[in-house]
Amino acid sequence: MPERALARSRQLVVNFELQDADGLADHINQRFSPVRIEPVRPADRFSMSGTYGQVAGIDFSRSRVQGEFRVFPKRLYDGVFFIFPTVGSLVFHQSRESFASSPTIAVAAEGMACRSMDFLFDTTFCGVVIDRPALAARMSALLGHPVVEKPIFQPSLDMASGGASALKSLVMCITSPEFGPQLNRASLTAERIRETLVDLVLETWPNSYSEILHRPPPMIAPQHVKLAVDFIHDHAHMLPSGTELAALSGVSLRALQAGFRRFAGTSIGAYQRQIRLERARADFLREPGASVEDIALRWGFTNAGRFSRYFKAAYGVFPTELIRRQR
């Protein structure tokens, strides 16, 4: 039997010290997306220093900020920011409301909904940023089947709760002078840290999958459901009917329909539509100059108006709004 390759993740842990807006903007641009930074008062000056780490889709940091400023994203980032201040406050202004973090309140902020972020007073904090693909991949592994709906996290969490305290303690540990530098030389440890951070977030921070994750372990999906799911993912641009998928899977249509409802939690058609919407959304983020009609047709939606309504129901914004934000 051939040996199984060990999973290894590229990682980086560095200390940083930034003395002006340009340095901070460059730091954010390199990992997340382009931003504009403005001081709260025109004459204000600020600095930021600390330890920053990155492991395959996961970013973590321990930072100290002196001064007050605002950060405005020029392009939205598809990830979730989990922030734990020990001094001062960070305020996230999202599409419909704002959430303020403090030494007693941790915040989970959606990158795709963030309009601006305020650093108020001299602030010391630690944080974790997890991109959506990493969350989706881990959730799929935990549930045993691809997830259709993205996890939605409760926007704020009392630091007195065990989950918030444990997350903060873990980030403080891996960014410490004794432990952090070791991750640059320890690929296997970095991979375990990555999984631990994501699992701890999913299990302890209240989210739309919390109830499911705390149920008894799910049963393994039968082979015919896996075959159909794999075909849908590998050929998302095609539009096979339920009957055709059943034939490919070697079962009756009724058996496949029952399998999808039991193990995927939705109908065959709804599952196909969600996968095509996910591919369309990824294309909008990757190709901000593309038209709604072109992307819709690319993924089998012949009616652009109906496609826009489906998109709005799935992601909370119309495709035109997402394109406008990207530009």
Secondary structure, DSSP 8 states (H G I E B T S, - for coil): ----------EEEEEEEE-SHHHHHHHHHHHT--EEEEESSTT---EEEEEEEEETTEEEEEEEEES-EEEEESS--SEEEEEEEEEEEEEEEESS-EEEEBTTEEEEEEGGGEEEEEEEEEEEEEEEEEEHHHHHHHHHHHHTS--SS---B-SEEETTSHHHHHHHHHHHHHTSTTTGGGGGG-HHHHHHHHHHHHHHHHHHS-BTTHHHHTSS------HHHHHHHHHHHHTTTS---HHHHHHHHTS-HHHHHHHHHHHTSS-HHHHHHHHHHHHHHHHHHH-TTS-HHHHHHHTT---HHHHHHHHHHHHSS-HHHHHHHH-
